Amino acid sequence: MAFFRKNIGKGQQAVRIGIGVGVALLAYSFLNGWLALLVGVSSLSFALTGIVGYCPACAVAGVHDRSKP
């Protein structure tokens, strides 16, 4: 068992993965140097929250998946 509970739903997970990977691809395509690396890594970490299903910022704010009782 993981040390966290999933706090985002399946739809939000799919959106986070899509946006994160898409922005990373755009960053590596159109930006150069450190800026490409910074934007790419941060967007991939955003996609990782979708893959895992846990958002630390949502947990701090008290937001939970509303589809679960």
PDB file of N, CA, C and O in Angstrom:
ATOM      1  N   MET A   1       0.842  -1.173   0.000  1.00  0.00           N
ATOM      2  CA  MET A   1       0.000   0.000   0.000  1.00  0.00           C
ATOM      3  C   MET A   1       0.892   1.242   0.000  1.00  0.00           C
ATOM      4  O   MET A   1       1.922   1.299   0.672  1.00  0.00           O
ATOM      5  N   ALA A   2       0.472   2.200  -0.753  1.00  0.00           N
ATOM      6  CA  ALA A   2       1.244   3.439  -0.875  1.00  0.00           C
ATOM      7  C   ALA A   2       1.028   4.326   0.344  1.00  0.00           C
ATOM      8  O   ALA A   2       0.079   4.139   1.106  1.00  0.00           O
ATOM      9  N   PHE A   3       1.911   5.281   0.514  1.00  0.00           N
ATOM     10  CA  PHE A   3       1.809   6.188   1.650  1.00  0.00           C
ATOM     11  C   PHE A   3       0.814   7.314   1.387  1.00  0.00           C
ATOM     12  O   PHE A   3       0.623   8.180   2.241  1.00  0.00           O
ATOM     13  N   PHE A   4       0.179   7.313   0.217  1.00  0.00           N
ATOM     14  CA  PHE A   4      -0.776   8.352  -0.135  1.00  0.00           C
ATOM     15  C   PHE A   4      -2.049   7.714  -0.678  1.00  0.00           C
ATOM     16  O   PHE A   4      -2.056   6.546  -1.066  1.00  0.00           O
ATOM     17  N   ARG A   5      -3.111   8.487  -0.701  1.00  0.00           N
ATOM     18  CA  ARG A   5      -4.363   8.082  -1.325  1.00  0.00           C
ATOM     19  C   ARG A   5      -4.539   8.894  -2.588  1.00  0.00           C
ATOM     20  O   ARG A   5      -4.229  10.085  -2.612  1.00  0.00           O
ATOM     21  N   LYS A   6      -5.029   8.269  -3.626  1.00  0.00           N
ATOM     22  CA  LYS A   6      -5.282   9.002  -4.860  1.00  0.00           C
ATOM     23  C   LYS A   6      -6.314  10.088  -4.568  1.00  0.00           C
ATOM     24  O   LYS A   6      -7.370   9.817  -3.997  1.00  0.00           O
ATOM     25  N   ASN A   7      -5.998  11.314  -4.964  1.00  0.00           N
ATOM     26  CA  ASN A   7      -6.923  12.404  -4.679  1.00  0.00           C
ATOM     27  C   ASN A   7      -7.395  13.122  -5.941  1.00  0.00           C
ATOM     28  O   ASN A   7      -8.028  14.173  -5.848  1.00  0.00           O
ATOM     29  N   ILE A   8      -7.097  12.572  -7.120  1.00  0.00           N
ATOM     30  CA  ILE A   8      -7.638  13.127  -8.352  1.00  0.00           C
ATOM     31  C   ILE A   8      -8.292  12.006  -9.140  1.00  0.00           C
ATOM     32  O   ILE A   8      -7.855  10.856  -9.080  1.00  0.00           O
ATOM     33  N   GLY A   9      -9.336  12.343  -9.875  1.00  0.00           N
ATOM     34  CA  GLY A   9     -10.110  11.354 -10.618  1.00  0.00           C
ATOM     35  C   GLY A   9      -9.445  10.944 -11.926  1.00  0.00           C
ATOM     36  O   GLY A   9      -8.412  11.488 -12.317  1.00  0.00           O
ATOM     37  N   LYS A  10     -10.058   9.979 -12.586  1.00  0.00           N
ATOM     38  CA  LYS A  10      -9.514   9.446 -13.837  1.00  0.00           C
ATOM     39  C   LYS A  10      -9.484  10.497 -14.933  1.00  0.00           C
ATOM     40  O   LYS A  10      -8.522  10.563 -15.698  1.00  0.00           O
ATOM     41  N   GLY A  11     -10.526  11.322 -15.021  1.00  0.00           N
ATOM     42  CA  GLY A  11     -10.554  12.362 -16.044  1.00  0.00           C
ATOM     43  C   GLY A  11      -9.443  13.382 -15.852  1.00  0.00           C
ATOM     44  O   GLY A  11      -8.770  13.773 -16.806  1.00  0.00           O
ATOM     45  N   GLN A  12      -9.263  13.804 -14.615  1.00  0.00           N
ATOM     46  CA  GLN A  12      -8.207  14.765 -14.331  1.00  0.00           C
ATOM     47  C   GLN A  12      -6.828  14.135 -14.525  1.00  0.00           C
ATOM     48  O   GLN A  12      -5.887  14.826 -14.915  1.00  0.00           O
ATOM     49  N   GLN A  13      -6.698  12.855 -14.263  1.00  0.00           N
ATOM     50  CA  GLN A  13      -5.436  12.178 -14.508  1.00  0.00           C
ATOM     51  C   GLN A  13      -5.095  12.213 -15.998  1.00  0.00           C
ATOM     52  O   GLN A  13      -3.957  12.498 -16.370  1.00  0.00           O
ATOM     53  N   ALA A  14      -6.074  11.927 -16.843  1.00  0.00           N
ATOM     54  CA  ALA A  14      -5.846  11.927 -18.291  1.00  0.00           C
ATOM     55  C   ALA A  14      -5.474  13.314 -18.789  1.00  0.00           C
ATOM     56  O   ALA A  14      -4.591  13.456 -19.635  1.00  0.00           O
ATOM     57  N   VAL A  15      -6.144  14.342 -18.268  1.00  0.00           N
ATOM     58  CA  VAL A  15      -5.853  15.710 -18.678  1.00  0.00           C
ATOM     59  C   VAL A  15      -4.441  16.101 -18.247  1.00  0.00           C
ATOM     60  O   VAL A  15      -3.704  16.708 -19.023  1.00  0.00           O
ATOM     61  N   ARG A  16      -4.064  15.761 -17.029  1.00  0.00           N
ATOM     62  CA  ARG A  16      -2.721  16.100 -16.540  1.00  0.00           C
ATOM     63  C   ARG A  16      -1.634  15.411 -17.354  1.00  0.00           C
ATOM     64  O   ARG A  16      -0.599  16.014 -17.639  1.00  0.00           O
ATOM     65  N   ILE A  17      -1.857  14.159 -17.731  1.00  0.00           N
ATOM     66  CA  ILE A  17      -0.867  13.444 -18.540  1.00  0.00           C
ATOM     67  C   ILE A  17      -0.757  14.096 -19.912  1.00  0.00           C
ATOM     68  O   ILE A  17       0.348  14.330 -20.403  1.00  0.00           O
ATOM     69  N   GLY A  18      -1.886  14.387 -20.527  1.00  0.00           N
ATOM     70  CA  GLY A  18      -1.876  14.990 -21.854  1.00  0.00           C
ATOM     71  C   GLY A  18      -1.230  16.358 -21.879  1.00  0.00           C
ATOM     72  O   GLY A  18      -0.399  16.638 -22.743  1.00  0.00           O
ATOM     73  N   ILE A  19      -1.600  17.208 -20.948  1.00  0.00           N
ATOM     74  CA  ILE A  19      -1.017  18.556 -20.896  1.00  0.00           C
ATOM     75  C   ILE A  19       0.472  18.484 -20.569  1.00  0.00           C
ATOM     76  O   ILE A  19       1.278  19.171 -21.196  1.00  0.00           O
ATOM     77  N   GLY A  20       0.836  17.669 -19.602  1.00  0.00           N
ATOM     78  CA  GLY A  20       2.241  17.579 -19.208  1.00  0.00           C
ATOM     79  C   GLY A  20       3.152  17.089 -20.322  1.00  0.00           C
ATOM     80  O   GLY A  20       4.212  17.666 -20.562  1.00  0.00           O
ATOM     81  N   VAL A  21       2.741  16.033 -20.997  1.00  0.00           N
ATOM     82  CA  VAL A  21       3.564  15.497 -22.089  1.00  0.00           C
ATOM     83  C   VAL A  21       3.558  16.454 -23.270  1.00  0.00           C
ATOM     84  O   VAL A  21       4.590  16.655 -23.910  1.00  0.00           O
ATOM     85  N   GLY A  22       2.403  17.046 -23.565  1.00  0.00           N
ATOM     86  CA  GLY A  22       2.322  17.985 -24.681  1.00  0.00           C
ATOM     87  C   GLY A  22       3.191  19.204 -24.495  1.00  0.00           C
ATOM     88  O   GLY A  22       3.887  19.616 -25.422  1.00  0.00           O
ATOM     89  N   VAL A  23       3.164  19.786 -23.319  1.00  0.00           N
ATOM     90  CA  VAL A  23       3.997  20.969 -23.048  1.00  0.00           C
ATOM     91  C   VAL A  23       5.478  20.595 -23.065  1.00  0.00           C
ATOM     92  O   VAL A  23       6.307  21.379 -23.527  1.00  0.00           O
ATOM     93  N   ALA A  24       5.817  19.413 -22.571  1.00  0.00           N
ATOM     94  CA  ALA A  24       7.220  18.982 -22.605  1.00  0.00           C
ATOM     95  C   ALA A  24       7.707  18.838 -24.047  1.00  0.00           C
ATOM     96  O   ALA A  24       8.820  19.255 -24.369  1.00  0.00           O
ATOM     97  N   LEU A  25       6.890  18.257 -24.905  1.00  0.00           N
ATOM     98  CA  LEU A  25       7.273  18.120 -26.311  1.00  0.00           C
ATOM     99  C   LEU A  25       7.413  19.481 -26.986  1.00  0.00           C
ATOM    100  O   LEU A  25       8.349  19.703 -27.754  1.00  0.00           O
ATOM    101  N   LEU A  26       6.489  20.383 -26.704  1.00  0.00           N
ATOM    102  CA  LEU A  26       6.584  21.725 -27.275  1.00  0.00           C
ATOM    103  C   LEU A  26       7.815  22.465 -26.755  1.00  0.00           C
ATOM    104  O   LEU A  26       8.478  23.174 -27.511  1.00  0.00           O
ATOM    105  N   ALA A  27       8.117  22.305 -25.486  1.00  0.00           N
ATOM    106  CA  ALA A  27       9.280  22.986 -24.904  1.00  0.00           C
ATOM    107  C   ALA A  27      10.566  22.503 -25.552  1.00  0.00           C
ATOM    108  O   ALA A  27      11.432  23.304 -25.902  1.00  0.00           O
ATOM    109  N   TYR A  28      10.690  21.195 -25.711  1.00  0.00           N
ATOM    110  CA  TYR A  28      11.914  20.669 -26.312  1.00  0.00           C
ATOM    111  C   TYR A  28      11.998  20.985 -27.805  1.00  0.00           C
ATOM    112  O   TYR A  28      13.090  21.000 -28.374  1.00  0.00           O
ATOM    113  N   SER A  29      10.853  21.236 -28.442  1.00  0.00           N
ATOM    114  CA  SER A  29      10.850  21.558 -29.871  1.00  0.00           C
ATOM    115  C   SER A  29      11.162  23.021 -30.145  1.00  0.00           C
ATOM    116  O   SER A  29      11.907  23.335 -31.074  1.00  0.00           O
ATOM    117  N   PHE A  30      10.592  23.923 -29.337  1.00  0.00           N
ATOM    118  CA  PHE A  30      10.649  25.345 -29.658  1.00  0.00           C
ATOM    119  C   PHE A  30      11.557  26.186 -28.775  1.00  0.00           C
ATOM    120  O   PHE A  30      11.877  27.319 -29.133  1.00  0.00           O
ATOM    121  N   LEU A  31      11.975  25.664 -27.640  1.00  0.00           N
ATOM    122  CA  LEU A  31      12.821  26.433 -26.741  1.00  0.00           C
ATOM    123  C   LEU A  31      14.251  25.905 -26.779  1.00  0.00           C
ATOM    124  O   LEU A  31      14.497  24.785 -27.228  1.00  0.00           O
ATOM    125  N   ASN A  32      15.177  26.708 -26.310  1.00  0.00           N
ATOM    126  CA  ASN A  32      16.592  26.327 -26.330  1.00  0.00           C
ATOM    127  C   ASN A  32      17.198  26.392 -24.934  1.00  0.00           C
ATOM    128  O   ASN A  32      16.763  27.181 -24.095  1.00  0.00           O
ATOM    129  N   GLY A  33      18.198  25.562 -24.694  1.00  0.00           N
ATOM    130  CA  GLY A  33      19.012  25.644 -23.492  1.00  0.00           C
ATOM    131  C   GLY A  33      18.282  25.323 -22.207  1.00  0.00           C
ATOM    132  O   GLY A  33      17.462  24.407 -22.133  1.00  0.00           O
ATOM    133  N   TRP A  34      18.612  26.114 -21.193  1.00  0.00           N
ATOM    134  CA  TRP A  34      18.094  25.885 -19.840  1.00  0.00           C
ATOM    135  C   TRP A  34      16.596  26.077 -19.751  1.00  0.00           C
ATOM    136  O   TRP A  34      15.926  25.405 -18.967  1.00  0.00           O
ATOM    137  N   LEU A  35      16.066  26.986 -20.548  1.00  0.00           N
ATOM    138  CA  LEU A  35      14.622  27.229 -20.513  1.00  0.00           C
ATOM    139  C   LEU A  35      13.857  25.992 -20.981  1.00  0.00           C
ATOM    140  O   LEU A  35      12.836  25.637 -20.391  1.00  0.00           O
ATOM    141  N   ALA A  36      14.336  25.341 -22.027  1.00  0.00           N
ATOM    142  CA  ALA A  36      13.711  24.105 -22.503  1.00  0.00           C
ATOM    143  C   ALA A  36      13.773  23.028 -21.434  1.00  0.00           C
ATOM    144  O   ALA A  36      12.799  22.309 -21.209  1.00  0.00           O
ATOM    145  N   LEU A  37      14.909  22.920 -20.781  1.00  0.00           N
ATOM    146  CA  LEU A  37      15.064  21.922 -19.726  1.00  0.00           C
ATOM    147  C   LEU A  37      14.144  22.216 -18.543  1.00  0.00           C
ATOM    148  O   LEU A  37      13.498  21.308 -18.018  1.00  0.00           O
ATOM    149  N   LEU A  38      14.082  23.465 -18.128  1.00  0.00           N
ATOM    150  CA  LEU A  38      13.241  23.846 -16.994  1.00  0.00           C
ATOM    151  C   LEU A  38      11.763  23.598 -17.276  1.00  0.00           C
ATOM    152  O   LEU A  38      11.066  22.991 -16.463  1.00  0.00           O
ATOM    153  N   VAL A  39      11.290  24.062 -18.414  1.00  0.00           N
ATOM    154  CA  VAL A  39       9.879  23.885 -18.757  1.00  0.00           C
ATOM    155  C   VAL A  39       9.573  22.411 -18.996  1.00  0.00           C
ATOM    156  O   VAL A  39       8.522  21.923 -18.580  1.00  0.00           O
ATOM    157  N   GLY A  40      10.472  21.703 -19.657  1.00  0.00           N
ATOM    158  CA  GLY A  40      10.245  20.286 -19.932  1.00  0.00           C
ATOM    159  C   GLY A  40      10.174  19.435 -18.679  1.00  0.00           C
ATOM    160  O   GLY A  40       9.283  18.596 -18.549  1.00  0.00           O
ATOM    161  N   VAL A  41      11.085  19.636 -17.774  1.00  0.00           N
ATOM    162  CA  VAL A  41      11.098  18.841 -16.536  1.00  0.00           C
ATOM    163  C   VAL A  41       9.898  19.175 -15.656  1.00  0.00           C
ATOM    164  O   VAL A  41       9.294  18.278 -15.067  1.00  0.00           O
ATOM    165  N   SER A  42       9.553  20.446 -15.563  1.00  0.00           N
ATOM    166  CA  SER A  42       8.405  20.805 -14.724  1.00  0.00           C
ATOM    167  C   SER A  42       7.097  20.282 -15.315  1.00  0.00           C
ATOM    168  O   SER A  42       6.207  19.879 -14.566  1.00  0.00           O
ATOM    169  N   SER A  43       6.963  20.279 -16.631  1.00  0.00           N
ATOM    170  CA  SER A  43       5.738  19.750 -17.230  1.00  0.00           C
ATOM    171  C   SER A  43       5.689  18.228 -17.126  1.00  0.00           C
ATOM    172  O   SER A  43       4.608  17.656 -16.990  1.00  0.00           O
ATOM    173  N   LEU A  44       6.831  17.570 -17.186  1.00  0.00           N
ATOM    174  CA  LEU A  44       6.832  16.119 -16.989  1.00  0.00           C
ATOM    175  C   LEU A  44       6.508  15.747 -15.545  1.00  0.00           C
ATOM    176  O   LEU A  44       5.912  14.700 -15.295  1.00  0.00           O
ATOM    177  N   SER A  45       6.896  16.596 -14.595  1.00  0.00           N
ATOM    178  CA  SER A  45       6.511  16.332 -13.210  1.00  0.00           C
ATOM    179  C   SER A  45       5.011  16.537 -13.026  1.00  0.00           C
ATOM    180  O   SER A  45       4.389  15.859 -12.208  1.00  0.00           O
ATOM    181  N   PHE A  46       4.424  17.471 -13.781  1.00  0.00           N
ATOM    182  CA  PHE A  46       2.974  17.655 -13.775  1.00  0.00           C
ATOM    183  C   PHE A  46       2.291  16.413 -14.340  1.00  0.00           C
ATOM    184  O   PHE A  46       1.269  15.975 -13.813  1.00  0.00           O
ATOM    185  N   ALA A  47       2.849  15.842 -15.410  1.00  0.00           N
ATOM    186  CA  ALA A  47       2.300  14.615 -15.981  1.00  0.00           C
ATOM    187  C   ALA A  47       2.437  13.451 -15.005  1.00  0.00           C
ATOM    188  O   ALA A  47       1.577  12.572 -14.964  1.00  0.00           O
ATOM    189  N   LEU A  48       3.503  13.440 -14.227  1.00  0.00           N
ATOM    190  CA  LEU A  48       3.714  12.377 -13.251  1.00  0.00           C
ATOM    191  C   LEU A  48       2.625  12.372 -12.181  1.00  0.00           C
ATOM    192  O   LEU A  48       2.235  11.307 -11.703  1.00  0.00           O
ATOM    193  N   THR A  49       2.130  13.551 -11.801  1.00  0.00           N
ATOM    194  CA  THR A  49       1.031  13.586 -10.833  1.00  0.00           C
ATOM    195  C   THR A  49      -0.213  12.924 -11.414  1.00  0.00           C
ATOM    196  O   THR A  49      -1.006  12.340 -10.677  1.00  0.00           O
ATOM    197  N   GLY A  50      -0.388  13.012 -12.730  1.00  0.00           N
ATOM    198  CA  GLY A  50      -1.502  12.322 -13.366  1.00  0.00           C
ATOM    199  C   GLY A  50      -1.295  10.828 -13.426  1.00  0.00           C
ATOM    200  O   GLY A  50      -2.242  10.063 -13.245  1.00  0.00           O
ATOM    201  N   ILE A  51      -0.077  10.402 -13.675  1.00  0.00           N
ATOM    202  CA  ILE A  51       0.214   8.969 -13.744  1.00  0.00           C
ATOM    203  C   ILE A  51       0.024   8.322 -12.376  1.00  0.00           C
ATOM    204  O   ILE A  51      -0.550   7.239 -12.268  1.00  0.00           O
ATOM    205  N   VAL A  52       0.500   8.982 -11.351  1.00  0.00           N
ATOM    206  CA  VAL A  52       0.410   8.447  -9.993  1.00  0.00           C
ATOM    207  C   VAL A  52      -1.007   8.603  -9.428  1.00  0.00           C
ATOM    208  O   VAL A  52      -1.476   7.749  -8.676  1.00  0.00           O
ATOM    209  N   GLY A  53      -1.679   9.689  -9.791  1.00  0.00           N
ATOM    210  CA  GLY A  53      -3.024   9.932  -9.287  1.00  0.00           C
ATOM    211  C   GLY A  53      -3.055  10.711  -7.989  1.00  0.00           C
ATOM    212  O   GLY A  53      -4.075  10.733  -7.301  1.00  0.00           O
ATOM    213  N   TYR A  54      -1.961  11.344  -7.651  1.00  0.00           N
ATOM    214  CA  TYR A  54      -1.867  12.093  -6.404  1.00  0.00           C
ATOM    215  C   TYR A  54      -1.293  13.473  -6.690  1.00  0.00           C
ATOM    216  O   TYR A  54      -0.250  13.598  -7.331  1.00  0.00           O
ATOM    217  N   CYS A  55      -1.966  14.490  -6.219  1.00  0.00           N
ATOM    218  CA  CYS A  55      -1.499  15.866  -6.387  1.00  0.00           C
ATOM    219  C   CYS A  55      -1.196  16.445  -5.003  1.00  0.00           C
ATOM    220  O   CYS A  55      -2.115  16.648  -4.210  1.00  0.00           O
ATOM    221  N   PRO A  56       0.066  16.712  -4.706  1.00  0.00           N
ATOM    222  CA  PRO A  56       0.404  17.251  -3.396  1.00  0.00           C
ATOM    223  C   PRO A  56      -0.249  18.601  -3.115  1.00  0.00           C
ATOM    224  O   PRO A  56      -0.679  18.855  -1.990  1.00  0.00           O
ATOM    225  N   ALA A  57      -0.328  19.462  -4.115  1.00  0.00           N
ATOM    226  CA  ALA A  57      -0.962  20.772  -3.910  1.00  0.00           C
ATOM    227  C   ALA A  57      -2.446  20.617  -3.611  1.00  0.00           C
ATOM    228  O   ALA A  57      -2.995  21.356  -2.793  1.00  0.00           O
ATOM    229  N   CYS A  58      -3.101  19.662  -4.268  1.00  0.00           N
ATOM    230  CA  CYS A  58      -4.519  19.410  -3.992  1.00  0.00           C
ATOM    231  C   CYS A  58      -4.700  18.877  -2.571  1.00  0.00           C
ATOM    232  O   CYS A  58      -5.675  19.217  -1.901  1.00  0.00           O
ATOM    233  N   ALA A  59      -3.777  18.055  -2.115  1.00  0.00           N
ATOM    234  CA  ALA A  59      -3.859  17.504  -0.767  1.00  0.00           C
ATOM    235  C   ALA A  59      -3.713  18.599   0.281  1.00  0.00           C
ATOM    236  O   ALA A  59      -4.422  18.596   1.287  1.00  0.00           O
ATOM    237  N   VAL A  60      -2.799  19.534   0.050  1.00  0.00           N
ATOM    238  CA  VAL A  60      -2.600  20.635   0.987  1.00  0.00           C
ATOM    239  C   VAL A  60      -3.833  21.519   1.028  1.00  0.00           C
ATOM    240  O   VAL A  60      -4.222  21.999   2.093  1.00  0.00           O
ATOM    241  N   ALA A  61      -4.460  21.741  -0.143  1.00  0.00           N
ATOM    242  CA  ALA A  61      -5.648  22.588  -0.214  1.00  0.00           C
ATOM    243  C   ALA A  61      -6.902  21.877   0.268  1.00  0.00           C
ATOM    244  O   ALA A  61      -7.941  22.513   0.444  1.00  0.00           O
ATOM    245  N   GLY A  62      -6.823  20.570   0.483  1.00  0.00           N
ATOM    246  CA  GLY A  62      -7.974  19.816   0.959  1.00  0.00           C
ATOM    247  C   GLY A  62      -8.906  19.373  -0.145  1.00  0.00           C
ATOM    248  O   GLY A  62     -10.054  19.024   0.128  1.00  0.00           O
ATOM    249  N   VAL A  63      -8.445  19.377  -1.388  1.00  0.00           N
ATOM    250  CA  VAL A  63      -9.261  18.952  -2.517  1.00  0.00           C
ATOM    251  C   VAL A  63      -9.106  17.447  -2.675  1.00  0.00           C
ATOM    252  O   VAL A  63      -7.991  16.924  -2.685  1.00  0.00           O
ATOM    253  N   HIS A  64     -10.239  16.753  -2.800  1.00  0.00           N
ATOM    254  CA  HIS A  64     -10.205  15.313  -2.963  1.00  0.00           C
ATOM    255  C   HIS A  64     -11.080  14.927  -4.149  1.00  0.00           C
ATOM    256  O   HIS A  64     -11.901  15.722  -4.606  1.00  0.00           O
ATOM    257  N   ASP A  65     -10.904  13.715  -4.643  1.00  0.00           N
ATOM    258  CA  ASP A  65     -11.700  13.208  -5.754  1.00  0.00           C
ATOM    259  C   ASP A  65     -13.148  13.119  -5.316  1.00  0.00           C
ATOM    260  O   ASP A  65     -13.475  12.407  -4.366  1.00  0.00           O
ATOM    261  N   ARG A  66     -14.004  13.831  -5.999  1.00  0.00           N
ATOM    262  CA  ARG A  66     -15.416  13.884  -5.589  1.00  0.00           C
ATOM    263  C   ARG A  66     -16.199  12.650  -6.032  1.00  0.00           C
ATOM    264  O   ARG A  66     -17.322  12.450  -5.569  1.00  0.00           O
ATOM    265  N   SER A  67     -15.645  11.820  -6.909  1.00  0.00           N
ATOM    266  CA  SER A  67     -16.369  10.616  -7.339  1.00  0.00           C
ATOM    267  C   SER A  67     -16.314   9.532  -6.275  1.00  0.00           C
ATOM    268  O   SER A  67     -17.104   8.589  -6.311  1.00  0.00           O
ATOM    269  N   LYS A  68     -15.390   9.657  -5.327  1.00  0.00           N
ATOM    270  CA  LYS A  68     -15.299   8.689  -4.232  1.00  0.00           C
ATOM    271  C   LYS A  68     -16.060   9.209  -3.022  1.00  0.00           C
ATOM    272  O   LYS A  68     -15.993  10.397  -2.709  1.00  0.00           O
ATOM    273  N   PRO A  69     -16.773   8.339  -2.348  1.00  0.00           N
ATOM    274  CA  PRO A  69     -17.529   8.808  -1.162  1.00  0.00           C
ATOM    275  C   PRO A  69     -16.663   9.135   0.026  1.00  0.00           C
ATOM    276  O   PRO A  69     -17.175   9.535   1.071  1.00  0.00           O
TER     277      PRO A  69
END
